[in-house]
């Protein structure tokens, strides 16, 4: 993570017990490494060093940086991307509250992707050393990390299968809604933190195609969309397009 970044500032104390966690920090309950923070005070596992605040469009990690620590948004959202040889930006993934970002650096000890905030965010950070030590001592933490890696592999495979553009977008919207909360699948309004162009890059589609598909899904009565505000009106219908299991 970039050191001495003026866009980052500490905002709270470290290692809060569950009953002491600040209100409004919904990312804690679904956090991929919450087992570290909730360990007893006398445990050998080191707690997270605290929260950081970051403005929108703040680069937290640059491709090629040493993989020394990871971050999780408690609020806000992050985007991982890489620069292609022809100078384009290719979006590799998005991270919502509670999701651990930076694992791409595990391969050779250096970050493969750039990591940037999509909006003003509050972040937890954990060093590589502490994460590895904790994973060996806290079974639920290791299980959580393995599930995350498995989920990322399956999503990458789905994008590589050559499904239709409409199916890719429908699946993406369902995935984001599930990650934000089950209420989003039942008609609750939620906000997409990423731009249409980011979605297009992630799904390997043209921005014009994404705009046309949003309009088609809206006209078919499957979603209600107003800029970044989205509501799923027909989850079974959207799932059918995405070719996903309705029981998922």
C-alpha positions in Angstrom: 0.0 0.0 0.0 1.3 3.5 -0.9 2.9 5.0 2.2 2.3 8.6 3.4 -0.7 9.0 1.1 -2.3 12.3 2.0 -5.7 11.0 1.0 -5.6 8.4 3.8 -6.0 9.2 7.5 -6.6 7.2 10.6 -10.1 7.4 12.0 -10.4 4.9 14.9 -8.7 2.7 17.4 -7.7 -0.9 16.5 -9.0 -4.3 17.5 -12.6 -3.6 18.6 -14.6 -6.3 20.1 -18.0 -7.0 18.4 -19.9 -5.1 21.0 -17.6 -2.1 20.6 -17.7 -1.8 16.9 -18.9 1.6 15.6 -22.5 1.8 14.4 -22.9 2.1 10.7 -20.0 -0.2 9.9 -22.0 -3.0 8.3 -18.9 -4.5 6.7 -17.8 -6.0 10.1 -20.5 -8.6 10.3 -19.7 -10.0 6.8 -16.0 -9.3 6.9 -13.7 -12.0 5.5 -11.3 -11.7 8.4 -13.6 -10.7 11.2 -12.2 -13.6 13.3 -9.0 -11.6 13.8 -10.7 -8.6 15.4 -13.0 -10.7 17.5 -10.3 -12.8 19.2 -9.8 -12.4 22.9 -7.5 -9.6 23.9 -4.9 -12.0 25.3 -4.8 -14.1 22.1 -1.5 -14.3 20.1 -3.3 -13.3 16.9 -2.6 -9.6 16.2 -5.7 -7.5 15.6 -6.1 -5.1 12.7 -4.3 -1.8 13.1 -7.5 0.3 12.7 -9.5 2.2 10.2 -8.4 4.5 7.5 -10.4 7.0 5.5 -9.8 7.4 1.8 -11.4 9.8 -0.6 -12.8 8.7 -3.9 -10.4 7.8 -6.7 -7.5 7.2 -4.3 -4.9 4.6 -5.3 -4.2 2.3 -2.4 -1.9 -0.1 -4.3 0.0 0.1 -7.6 0.8 -2.9 -9.8 4.4 -4.0 -8.9 4.2 -2.8 -5.3 5.5 -5.3 -2.7 2.6 -7.4 -1.3 3.0 -6.2 2.3 -0.6 -5.7 3.4 -4.2 -6.1 2.4 -7.2 -3.9 2.9 -11.0 -4.4 3.4 -13.5 -1.6 2.9 -15.9 -1.2 5.9 -17.8 1.3 3.8 -17.4 2.3 0.2 -16.0 0.2 -2.5 -12.8 -0.6 -4.3 -11.8 -1.5 -7.9 -8.9 -3.6 -9.0 -7.6 -3.0 -12.6 -4.6 -3.6 -14.7 -3.2 -1.6 -17.7 -3.1 -3.6 -20.9 -0.1 -3.4 -23.3 -2.1 -1.1 -25.6 -2.8 1.3 -22.8 -6.3 0.4 -21.9 -7.6 -0.1 -18.4 -9.0 -3.6 -17.7 -11.1 -4.0 -14.6 -10.4 -7.2 -12.8 -12.8 -7.0 -9.9 -14.7 -5.0 -7.3 -14.6 -5.2 -3.5 -17.5 -4.3 -1.3 -17.6 -4.0 2.5 -16.1 -7.0 4.2 -14.2 -8.3 1.2 -10.5 -8.7 1.3 -8.6 -7.0 -1.5 -5.0 -7.6 -2.6 -4.7 -11.4 -2.7 -3.5 -11.1 -6.3 -0.1 -10.4 -4.8 0.2 -13.8 -3.2 1.6 -15.4 -6.4 5.1 -13.7 -6.4 5.0 -11.3 -3.5 4.1 -8.3 -5.7 0.8 -6.8 -6.6 -0.4 -7.7 -10.0 -3.2 -5.1 -10.1 -3.8 -1.5 -9.2 -6.3 -1.0 -6.4 -8.4 2.3 -6.2 -11.4 3.5 -4.3 -14.6 4.0 -6.3 -16.0 6.3 -3.6 -15.1 7.8 -0.3 -14.4 4.7 1.8 -13.3 3.6 5.3 -10.8 0.8 5.3 -9.2 -1.8 7.5 -5.7 -3.0 6.8 -3.8 -6.2 7.7 -0.2 -7.1 7.1 0.7 -10.2 5.0 2.6 -11.6 8.0 -0.3 -11.2 10.4 -2.8 -12.6 8.0 -0.7 -15.7 7.4 -0.1 -16.2 11.1 -3.8 -15.8 11.9 -4.9 -18.1 9.1 -2.8 -20.9 10.7 -4.4 -20.3 14.1 -8.0 -19.5 13.4 -9.8 -22.2 11.3 -12.8 -20.0 10.5 -10.5 -17.3 9.1 -8.8 -19.8 6.8 -12.2 -21.2 5.7 -13.4 -17.7 4.8 -10.3 -16.9 2.8 -10.6 -20.2 0.9 -14.3 -19.5 0.1 -13.3 -16.1 -1.2 -10.6 -17.5 -3.5 -12.9 -20.2 -4.8 -15.7 -17.7 -5.5 -13.2 -15.5 -7.5 -12.1 -18.5 -9.5 -15.7 -19.4 -10.3 -16.6 -15.9 -11.4 -13.5 -15.7 -13.7 -14.6 -19.0 -15.2 -18.1 -17.8 -15.8 -16.8 -14.7 -17.6 -14.6 -16.9 -19.8 -17.4 -19.3 -20.9 -18.6 -17.0 -23.7 -22.1 -16.5 -22.4 -24.2 -13.9 -24.0 -23.8 -10.2 -23.1 -27.2 -10.0 -21.5 -26.5 -13.1 -19.4 -23.2 -11.6 -18.2 -24.8 -8.4 -17.1 -27.8 -10.1 -15.5 -25.4 -12.4 -13.6 -23.3 -9.4 -12.5 -26.3 -7.5 -11.1 -27.4 -10.6 -9.2 -23.9 -11.1 -7.8 -23.6 -7.5 -6.6 -27.1 -7.6 -5.1 -26.2 -10.8 -3.2 -23.0 -9.4 -1.9 -24.7 -6.2 -0.7 -27.5 -8.1 1.1 -30.4 -10.5 0.5 -32.9 -7.6 0.7 -31.6 -6.3 -2.6 -32.9 -9.5 -4.3 -36.4 -8.8 -2.8 -36.8 -5.4 -4.4 -34.8 -3.1 -2.1 -33.1 -0.1 -3.8 -29.3 -0.3 -3.8 -26.5 1.7 -5.4 -23.9 0.4 -7.9 -20.7 2.1 -6.8 -19.0 1.4 -10.2 -19.6 3.3 -13.5 -21.1 1.8 -16.6 -17.7 1.9 -18.2 -16.2 -0.1 -15.3 -18.9 -2.7 -15.7 -18.3 -2.9 -19.4 -14.6 -3.4 -18.9 -15.1 -6.0 -16.2 -17.6 -7.9 -18.4 -15.5 -7.5 -21.6 -18.2 -5.5 -23.3 -18.5 -2.2 -25.0 -19.9 0.7 -22.9 -22.6 1.2 -25.5 -23.6 -2.4 -25.1 -23.9 -2.1 -21.4 -26.2 1.0 -21.7 -28.4 -0.8 -24.3 -28.7 -3.9 -22.0 -29.6 -1.8 -19.0 -32.4 -0.2 -21.1 -33.6 -3.6 -22.3 -33.7 -5.1 -18.8 -35.6 -2.0 -17.6 -38.1 -2.1 -20.5 -38.7 -5.9 -19.9 -39.7 -5.0 -16.3 -36.8 -6.9 -14.7 -35.1 -3.9 -13.1 -35.7 -0.3 -12.3 -32.6 1.8 -12.8 -31.8 5.5 -12.4 -28.1 6.2 -12.9 -26.4 4.2 -10.2 -29.6 3.5 -8.2 -31.0 0.0 -9.0 -33.9 -2.1 -7.9 -34.4 -5.7 -9.0 -38.1 -6.1 -9.8 -38.1 -9.7 -11.1 -35.4 -11.8 -9.6 -36.5 -15.1 -11.1 -36.7 -13.6 -14.5 -33.2 -12.0 -14.1 -31.8 -15.3 -12.8 -33.2 -17.1 -15.8 -31.4 -14.8 -18.1 -28.2 -15.2 -16.1 -28.6 -19.0 -16.2 -28.1 -19.1 -12.4 -29.6 -21.4 -9.8 -32.6 -19.8 -8.2 -31.8 -21.5 -5.0 -28.3 -19.8 -4.8 
